[in-house]
Amino acid sequence: MSPTVHDIPALAPWSLVVPAGVTFTIVDVHGNQAVDCLFYNADDTDERYSAPDTIVAQRNLFLTTGTVLRSNEARPMATITADTCGRHDTIGGACSKESNTLRYGHHTSHQHACVENFLIEGARWGLGKRDLVSNINWFMNVPVEADGTLGIVDGISAPGLLVEVRAEMDLLVLISNCPQINNPCNGFDPTPVRVVVGDPPGAPAAGSGA
Amino acid sequence: MTMEFTSPPPPPAGATSTATTAGARAHARAQAGARAEAMRTVPAASATQLPDGVTAESVVWDETVAGGGYAHCVLSRGTEVRLTDLDGDACANLLLFDAHDPSERLNVADTVKVQWQAYLGPGTLLLSDRGRVLASVVDDTSGTHDALCGASTRMTNEARYGAGGAESASPSARDLFTLALAKHDLTPRDIAPSVSLFKGVRIDEHGSLQFLAGAGAGRSLTLRCEHPVLLVIANTAHPLDARTAFTVSPLRITAWAGQPTDPGDARWSATPEGERAFLNTADHLTARGDR
């Protein structure tokens, strides 16, 4: 499969079905841009990404190279094959108009949010609110301190850092290029990101038998 | 516990043979009054061994759930629910929904993010995906809970115990949730990440998970319903419980009528985020005429 390049504008949703065995690369083009992401089995969307099953299987909260991203049936959906950022979050969930009112105040209730992106893009595939669960936050930094205090803090990403993911099943990939402006997950300045679908540079072609 | 439980009656003989409808009816009716360790107390107001200050007349739900069992109940706003780990190896996997619109449900990511805290304990608000409080933790003598690891699956239980189906001796939480939700016309789509009570987890500086095996027999946690809810519990092994023998002991559930948190309660304004969640909840229930 020859690579295809998809530029996702700041604030926008995006989705695509990536066939099993194909790698896709998410590039933090301008740096410190959270990319909220959910996966669904393209043949049966009741099977979907599960943050808890992923965490339990690797006995660790952080996603990085080698992490197997698992479904709510504990099956492998995708594998992180390369990561130049270092680690990614999967406990912080997606921002929403509703949770923004709690975190920042009711003046934020009409700001655009990741749940809005998930809902509008998911609707194209027949998905609705019941299909939204705890997601992946690529390039987002959420430390947990010894007493359990956690929070979204300044990012550890930078322009051009990337994460490569190989689909282990035919995968509907749903992305919200996070529009949040009230915490540092986007450096208070949401920017475009790029998704390259297809074999990464230097990798053997899919199906080559390598 | 020293309760005596009766077994189903033996096959009848002679005139009460189950070969006839009359005999079969007599045989079935002969079970009346039998007791099992895991059962619901009916009527609830006949429950005994109640928490201090709780009158029998106020009890709305009393049930003991076996290890590997599940329970579910629609509860009105203000109801307090005490969950007790009777013998020290219960694990209450918990889901919550708005009783009237189950598309609104517990959101563990918002629960930990909004409260800036990964660990559940006294004062924790269990938040919905709509910026509202479904329930609050008003008392906790355990301190070993988990909002990060979710629930066991058939595949993981098959790998650890050899079986994970609901009919097996080691049912997965996901199978039990599927059954409980089906009783309310909900489907696996409605199973979002859950919390676990009495088995817990702690996170080290590198993000690694440390399992907490529990605080011992008799520990309890009390929830207050701040919203009309459907509460669903699967009492089955925590996904990080590494014992190869399925080890889950009974869970006691006792719920009684009470009052939701109000602005005069210190919990209402304990944090600015929580106060806005209580305000959102009150406005929502007022608007729909459900106070």
Interface residues (C-beta under 8 A of the other chain):
Chain A: D46 S50 A51 P52 D53 I55 V56 R59 N60 L61 F62 N72 E73 A74 R75 R87 I91 G92 G93 A94 S96 E98 S99 T101 L102 R103 G105 H106 V115 G128 K129 R130 D131 L132 V133 S134 N135 V144 A146 D147 G148 T149 L150 G151 I152
Chain B: S103 N107 V108 A109 D110 V112 K113 V114 W116 Q117 A118 Y119 L127 D129 R130 G131 R132 L148 C149 G150 A151 T153 R154 M155 T156 R174 T187 P188 R189 D190 I191 A192 P193 S194 R202 I203 E205 H206 G207 S208 L209 P239 L240 E273 G274 R276 A277 N280
